[in-house]
C-alpha cells in the first residue's frame, strides 16, 4: 500500500498518530501489532460521508452530512475523532441533501476505541483465520487485514450495496479480504472453520452457526443486547461442543441485528396511556435511578423477556415506562418534589415483575456485568451469575 502524502494524506497521517496516542492513553490500544494497524489504515477512506447530530425543535434528532467536498478540514478532523459516526439512514433510502434530515440510523462507524478494544480482546496471533460478522464501513476489516494479511480475513455483510462499496474502499488501499453478502447469524461456512470470530453488530444471542464454524480453542467476542436495550459484552472460549466465558464491564454496543424485531410502540403506548387514566397508584421502594442503571436493566431483561422501555415526560412528571406486546404495562412516575408512584395494567402485573427483578438484583449485591457469564451450546444461550452452576436466565431469539 502506498500513500501519496498530499495535503489531505499528510494531515491524515498526523491525525492517526494523535488517535493512536489517545487510544494508548485510555487503555484501548495495548499491543504494538494493533498500534501499527491503526497507523496504517486511513479511517477517512471509509468515511467519505457521515452525519453529525442535533436535536430538532420537535425533539426528533436531525442528521447533517459531512463530506470532503463541503468542508475538507472539518471532515478530516472529525473522521479521526474517537467518535461513532452514523454513515447510513433508513438502509440508504434517506440521502443527504445539504440540510438536516430525520431518519433511523442503520449503519455506523463505531468509535475507534471500541473497535480496537475488541480487536485486542480477540487475542489474535499471527496466521489465524478470522470471521468478522458485520463489515459495516470496512474500517475494522481493514485493521484485521493490516494485522493478519487479507487472506486470513472473512467478513459478512447483510447489505449487498454496502459490501460492494466496502470492497472498493478496501481495494483502494491494497486489501482484498473475502467479503460475503448474507445473514451474519449464519456466518460463512465456506471460509471456515475459524480460530477467531468477532461481531460488529449486536445480536440478542450467540447463533449456533458461529459455534459450529469455530475450532476448539477459538475465541468469540460479541456485544449482546436484550429487549430493555441493555448490552452485555462477552468473551467466549470455544470447547469441543460449547463455548463459555464471562461478560466484561465495558461500554460496547453496536447497531441491532437487522433480524431483530421490536414491538411497534405507538399502539402499545396509546393503550397504556388510556388504561393509566383509571389505574390506582402504588407506593414503591424502587427509586427512579435504579431503572436507569444498565446493570439492573441487564438483570431485569433476563427476568422479563420481550419487555421494552421508554421515557415520557409531561406536565412536570417523568414517566419510566415498561411495555409488553401482550398489552401489559407499568410506569414509575416521579415528580420534582422527589415523590414517586407506580402504576400498572393489562393482563400481567408488570410493575410487580419489575419489583421482583429489582429485589433479586439488590439481594445479589447489585451485580455488575463482570459477575455474569454465558454458556453457549447448539441449543441454548444460558446466563449465569458468579459460576455456571447458578443459572439466572437464557437469551432468546
C-alpha positions as CSV (number, residue, x, y, z in Angstrom):
1,X,0.0,0.0,0.0
2,X,1.4,3.4,-0.9
3,X,0.5,6.9,0.2
4,X,0.9,10.0,-1.8
5,X,1.3,12.4,1.0
6,X,-0.6,15.3,-0.5
7,X,-2.2,17.9,1.9
8,X,-5.0,15.6,2.9
9,X,-2.9,12.4,3.3
10,X,-0.2,14.3,5.2
11,X,-2.7,15.7,7.7
12,X,-4.5,12.4,8.0
13,X,-1.2,10.7,8.9
14,X,-0.7,13.2,11.7
15,X,-4.3,12.7,12.9
16,X,-3.7,8.9,13.0
17,X,-0.7,9.4,15.2
18,X,-2.7,11.6,17.6
19,X,-5.5,8.9,17.6
20,X,-3.0,6.2,18.4
21,X,-1.7,8.2,21.3
22,X,-5.2,8.8,22.6
23,X,-6.1,5.1,22.4
24,X,-2.9,4.2,24.2
25,X,-3.6,6.7,27.0
26,X,-7.2,5.4,27.6
27,X,-6.1,1.7,27.5
28,X,-7.9,0.7,24.3
29,X,-4.7,0.1,22.4
30,X,-2.3,-2.2,24.2
31,X,0.0,-4.0,21.7
32,X,2.4,-2.9,19.0
33,X,0.8,-5.0,16.3
34,X,-2.6,-3.2,16.6
35,X,-0.7,0.1,17.0
36,X,0.9,-0.5,13.6
37,X,-2.5,-1.4,12.1
38,X,-4.2,1.8,13.3
39,X,-1.3,3.8,12.0
40,X,-1.5,2.1,8.6
41,X,-5.3,2.3,8.0
42,X,-6.7,5.6,6.8
43,X,-10.1,5.8,8.5
44,X,-11.2,8.7,6.3
45,X,-11.2,6.4,3.3
46,X,-14.1,4.6,5.0
47,X,-15.9,7.7,5.9
48,X,-16.4,9.7,2.7
49,X,-19.7,10.9,4.1
50,X,-21.1,10.7,7.6
51,X,-23.6,12.5,9.8
52,X,-23.4,14.8,12.8
53,X,-26.5,15.0,15.0
54,X,-28.5,17.7,16.7
55,X,-31.9,17.8,18.4
56,X,-34.6,19.4,16.3
57,X,-37.2,21.8,17.7
58,X,-39.7,18.9,18.0
59,X,-37.2,16.8,20.0
60,X,-36.5,14.5,17.0
61,X,-32.9,14.0,16.1
62,X,-31.7,15.6,12.8
63,X,-28.7,14.4,10.9
64,X,-26.4,16.7,8.9
65,X,-24.0,15.2,6.3
66,X,-20.3,16.0,6.5
67,X,-18.1,15.2,3.5
68,X,-14.8,16.1,1.9
69,X,-16.3,18.4,-0.7
70,X,-18.4,20.5,1.7
71,X,-15.6,21.2,4.3
72,X,-12.4,19.2,3.8
73,X,-10.7,20.3,7.1
74,X,-13.7,19.6,9.3
75,X,-14.5,16.3,7.5
76,X,-10.9,15.1,8.0
77,X,-10.7,16.2,11.7
78,X,-13.9,14.6,12.6
79,X,-13.1,11.4,10.8
80,X,-10.2,10.8,13.2
81,X,-12.1,11.7,16.4
82,X,-12.6,8.8,18.8
83,X,-16.3,9.0,18.0
84,X,-19.1,6.9,16.5
85,X,-20.4,8.4,13.2
86,X,-23.7,7.4,11.6
87,X,-23.0,6.5,8.0
88,X,-26.4,5.3,6.7
89,X,-30.0,6.3,7.3
90,X,-33.0,4.1,6.7
91,X,-31.0,1.4,4.9
92,X,-29.8,4.0,2.4
93,X,-33.3,5.3,1.3
94,X,-32.7,8.7,3.1
95,X,-29.9,10.5,1.4
96,X,-28.0,13.7,2.3
97,X,-29.4,16.8,0.7
98,X,-27.4,19.6,2.3
99,X,-30.0,20.1,5.0
100,X,-30.5,18.4,8.4
101,X,-32.7,15.4,7.8
102,X,-34.6,13.0,10.1
103,X,-34.2,9.2,9.8
104,X,-33.2,6.0,11.6
105,X,-29.5,5.1,11.7
106,X,-28.9,1.7,10.0
107,X,-25.1,1.7,9.7
108,X,-22.3,3.5,11.5
109,X,-18.6,3.6,12.0
110,X,-18.1,2.7,15.7
111,X,-15.6,4.8,17.7
112,X,-12.1,3.5,17.1
113,X,-11.6,3.0,20.9
114,X,-14.3,0.3,20.9
115,X,-13.1,-1.3,17.7
116,X,-9.6,-1.5,18.9
117,X,-10.6,-2.7,22.3
118,X,-12.5,-5.6,20.8
119,X,-9.7,-6.5,18.5
120,X,-7.2,-6.5,21.4
121,X,-9.6,-8.7,23.4
122,X,-9.8,-11.1,20.5
123,X,-6.2,-12.1,21.3
124,X,-5.2,-12.6,17.6
125,X,-1.9,-14.4,16.9
126,X,-0.3,-14.5,13.5
127,X,-1.8,-16.8,10.9
128,X,-5.3,-17.4,12.3
129,X,-8.5,-17.5,10.3
130,X,-10.8,-14.7,11.4
131,X,-14.6,-14.3,10.8
132,X,-15.9,-10.7,11.2
133,X,-19.7,-10.5,11.3
134,X,-20.8,-7.1,10.1
135,X,-18.5,-5.4,7.6
136,X,-20.1,-2.0,8.2
137,X,-17.9,0.7,6.7
138,X,-15.0,-1.7,6.3
139,X,-12.7,0.1,8.7
140,X,-12.4,-2.8,11.2
141,X,-12.0,-5.2,8.3
142,X,-9.0,-3.1,7.1
143,X,-7.5,-3.2,10.6
144,X,-7.7,-7.0,10.5
145,X,-6.2,-7.1,7.1
146,X,-3.3,-4.8,8.2
147,X,-2.7,-7.1,11.2
148,X,-3.0,-10.5,9.6
149,X,-3.0,-10.2,5.9
150,X,-6.2,-10.2,3.9
151,X,-6.2,-14.0,3.1
152,X,-6.9,-14.7,6.7
153,X,-10.0,-12.3,6.9
154,X,-13.6,-13.2,6.0
155,X,-16.3,-10.5,6.6
156,X,-20.0,-10.9,6.3
157,X,-22.4,-8.0,5.5
158,X,-26.2,-8.1,5.1
159,X,-26.3,-5.1,2.8
160,X,-25.2,-6.1,-0.7
161,X,-24.7,-2.5,-1.8
162,X,-22.6,-1.6,1.3
163,X,-20.5,-4.8,0.8
164,X,-19.7,-3.8,-2.7
165,X,-18.7,-0.3,-1.7
166,X,-16.6,-1.8,1.1
167,X,-14.8,-3.9,-1.4
168,X,-13.9,-0.9,-3.5
169,X,-12.6,1.0,-0.5
170,X,-10.5,-1.9,0.8
171,X,-9.1,-2.5,-2.7
172,X,-8.2,1.2,-3.0
173,X,-5.7,0.8,-0.1
174,X,-4.5,-2.6,-1.2
175,X,-6.6,-5.1,0.7
176,X,-8.7,-7.9,-0.8
177,X,-10.3,-10.0,2.0
178,X,-13.1,-12.5,1.4
179,X,-16.3,-10.4,1.5
180,X,-19.6,-12.2,1.9
181,X,-23.1,-10.9,1.4
182,X,-25.6,-12.6,3.7
183,X,-27.1,-13.1,7.1
184,X,-24.4,-12.6,9.7
185,X,-26.1,-15.1,12.1
186,X,-25.3,-17.8,9.6
187,X,-21.6,-17.0,9.5
188,X,-19.7,-18.1,6.4
189,X,-19.1,-21.9,6.5
190,X,-17.3,-21.9,3.1
191,X,-14.3,-20.0,4.5
192,X,-14.2,-21.7,7.9
193,X,-13.5,-23.1,10.3
194,X,-12.3,-20.1,12.3
195,X,-10.0,-19.6,15.2
196,X,-11.4,-16.1,16.0
197,X,-14.9,-14.7,15.5
198,X,-15.8,-11.0,16.1
199,X,-19.2,-9.4,15.7
200,X,-19.6,-5.7,14.9
201,X,-23.4,-5.7,15.3
202,X,-25.3,-6.6,18.5
203,X,-27.5,-9.7,18.2
204,X,-29.7,-11.0,21.0
205,X,-27.9,-14.3,21.3
206,X,-24.8,-16.1,20.0
207,X,-26.0,-18.1,16.9
208,X,-25.4,-21.8,16.9
209,X,-23.8,-21.4,13.4
210,X,-20.9,-19.4,14.9
211,X,-20.3,-22.2,17.4
212,X,-20.4,-24.8,14.6
213,X,-17.9,-22.8,12.5
214,X,-15.4,-22.2,15.4
215,X,-12.5,-24.6,16.0
216,X,-11.9,-25.9,19.6
217,X,-9.8,-23.3,21.3
218,X,-11.3,-20.4,19.3
219,X,-12.3,-17.1,20.8
220,X,-15.6,-15.3,20.1
221,X,-16.2,-11.6,21.2
222,X,-19.6,-10.1,20.8
223,X,-21.8,-7.4,22.4
224,X,-25.3,-8.9,23.0
225,X,-28.5,-6.8,23.6
226,X,-31.8,-7.6,25.2
227,X,-35.3,-6.2,24.9
228,X,-34.6,-3.4,27.5
229,X,-31.7,-2.2,25.4
230,X,-29.1,-3.3,28.0
231,X,-25.9,-4.6,26.4
232,X,-23.6,-7.3,27.6
233,X,-20.1,-7.6,26.1
234,X,-18.7,-11.1,26.4
235,X,-15.6,-13.0,25.5
236,X,-16.2,-16.7,24.9
237,X,-13.7,-19.6,24.7
238,X,-14.8,-22.5,22.5
239,X,-14.5,-26.1,23.6
240,X,-15.5,-29.3,21.9
241,X,-19.2,-28.7,21.9
242,X,-19.8,-25.5,23.8
243,X,-18.4,-22.0,24.4
244,X,-18.2,-20.3,27.7
245,X,-16.9,-17.0,29.1
246,X,-17.6,-14.0,31.3
247,X,-19.1,-10.7,30.5
248,X,-16.8,-7.7,30.7
249,X,-17.7,-4.4,32.3
250,X,-17.3,-2.2,29.2
251,X,-19.5,0.1,27.2
252,X,-19.5,-1.8,23.9
253,X,-22.6,-1.6,21.8
254,X,-23.5,-1.7,18.1
255,X,-26.4,-1.4,15.8
256,X,-29.0,-4.1,16.4
257,X,-29.2,-7.1,14.1
258,X,-31.4,-6.4,11.1
259,X,-33.3,-9.5,12.0
260,X,-34.3,-8.1,15.4
261,X,-38.0,-7.4,15.7
262,X,-39.2,-5.0,18.3
263,X,-42.9,-4.4,19.0
264,X,-44.5,-1.3,17.5
265,X,-44.5,1.2,20.4
266,X,-47.3,3.5,19.2
267,X,-50.3,1.3,19.7
268,X,-49.0,-0.2,23.0
269,X,-48.3,3.3,24.3
270,X,-51.6,4.7,23.4
271,X,-53.5,1.8,25.0
272,X,-51.3,2.1,28.1
273,X,-52.0,5.8,28.4
274,X,-55.7,5.2,28.2
275,X,-55.5,2.5,30.9
276,X,-53.3,4.6,33.1
277,X,-56.1,7.2,33.4
278,X,-58.1,4.8,35.6
279,X,-55.2,3.0,37.4
280,X,-54.5,3.3,41.1
281,X,-51.1,4.5,42.2
282,X,-48.8,2.1,44.1
283,X,-46.2,3.0,46.7
284,X,-42.9,1.5,45.8
285,X,-39.4,1.4,47.3
286,X,-37.8,1.5,43.9
287,X,-36.1,4.7,43.1
288,X,-36.1,6.2,39.6
289,X,-32.3,5.9,39.3
290,X,-32.4,2.2,39.7
291,X,-34.4,1.9,36.5
292,X,-31.7,3.8,34.6
293,X,-28.8,1.5,35.9
294,X,-27.5,-0.6,33.0
295,X,-26.6,-3.4,35.4
296,X,-30.1,-3.6,36.7
297,X,-31.6,-3.4,33.2
298,X,-29.4,-6.3,32.2
299,X,-30.7,-8.4,35.1
300,X,-34.3,-7.3,34.5
301,X,-34.4,-8.1,30.8
302,X,-33.4,-11.7,31.7
303,X,-36.4,-11.9,34.1
304,X,-38.8,-10.1,31.8
305,X,-38.0,-11.1,28.2
306,X,-39.8,-9.3,25.5
307,X,-40.5,-6.2,27.7
308,X,-39.4,-2.9,26.2
309,X,-39.0,0.5,27.9
310,X,-39.1,4.2,27.2
311,X,-39.2,7.5,29.0
312,X,-42.0,10.0,28.6
313,X,-42.3,13.4,30.4
314,X,-45.3,15.6,30.6
315,X,-46.7,18.3,32.9
316,X,-43.6,18.1,35.2
317,X,-43.9,14.3,35.6
318,X,-41.2,12.0,34.4
319,X,-42.5,8.6,33.4
320,X,-40.3,5.5,33.1
321,X,-42.5,3.1,31.1
322,X,-42.3,-0.7,30.6
323,X,-44.4,-2.2,27.8
324,X,-45.0,-5.8,26.8
325,X,-46.5,-7.0,23.5
326,X,-49.3,-8.8,25.4
327,X,-50.7,-5.3,26.4
328,X,-49.2,-5.3,29.9
329,X,-47.7,-2.0,31.0
330,X,-46.1,-0.4,34.1
331,X,-44.8,3.1,34.8
332,X,-42.9,4.8,37.6
333,X,-43.9,8.5,37.7
334,X,-41.5,10.8,39.5
335,X,-42.0,14.4,40.3
336,X,-39.6,17.3,41.0
337,X,-40.5,17.2,44.7
338,X,-39.0,13.7,45.0
339,X,-42.2,11.7,45.3
340,X,-42.9,8.7,43.0
341,X,-45.8,6.4,42.4
342,X,-46.0,3.3,40.3
343,X,-49.0,2.2,38.1
344,X,-49.6,-1.0,36.1
345,X,-52.3,-2.5,33.9
346,X,-53.0,-5.2,31.3
347,X,-53.1,-9.0,31.7
348,X,-50.0,-9.2,33.8
349,X,-48.9,-7.3,36.9
350,X,-45.8,-5.9,35.1
351,X,-44.8,-3.5,37.9
352,X,-44.8,-6.4,40.3
353,X,-42.4,-8.2,38.0
354,X,-40.1,-5.1,37.9
355,X,-40.1,-5.0,41.7
356,X,-39.3,-8.7,41.8
357,X,-36.4,-8.2,39.4
358,X,-35.1,-5.3,41.5
359,X,-35.4,-7.3,44.7
360,X,-33.4,-10.2,43.2
361,X,-30.8,-7.8,41.8
362,X,-30.4,-6.0,45.1
363,X,-30.2,-9.2,47.2
364,X,-27.5,-10.4,44.9
365,X,-25.4,-7.3,45.8
366,X,-26.2,-5.2,42.7
367,X,-24.0,-7.3,40.4
368,X,-22.3,-5.6,37.5
369,X,-21.8,-7.3,34.2
370,X,-18.5,-8.9,35.2
371,X,-20.2,-11.2,37.7
372,X,-22.3,-12.7,34.9
373,X,-21.2,-15.4,32.4
374,X,-22.5,-17.2,29.4
375,X,-22.5,-20.8,28.2
376,X,-23.4,-21.4,24.6
377,X,-24.4,-24.8,23.2
378,X,-26.1,-25.5,19.9
379,X,-29.4,-25.3,21.6
380,X,-29.2,-22.6,24.3
381,X,-27.5,-19.4,25.5
382,X,-27.5,-19.8,29.3
383,X,-26.6,-16.8,31.5
384,X,-25.2,-17.5,35.0
385,X,-24.2,-15.4,38.0
386,X,-20.8,-15.9,39.6
387,X,-20.5,-19.5,38.3
388,X,-22.0,-21.9,35.7
389,X,-24.0,-23.6,38.4
390,X,-26.1,-20.5,39.2
391,X,-28.3,-20.1,36.2
392,X,-30.2,-16.8,36.1
393,X,-31.7,-16.7,32.6
394,X,-31.5,-17.6,28.9
395,X,-31.0,-15.4,25.9
396,X,-33.8,-15.6,23.4
397,X,-34.0,-15.3,19.6
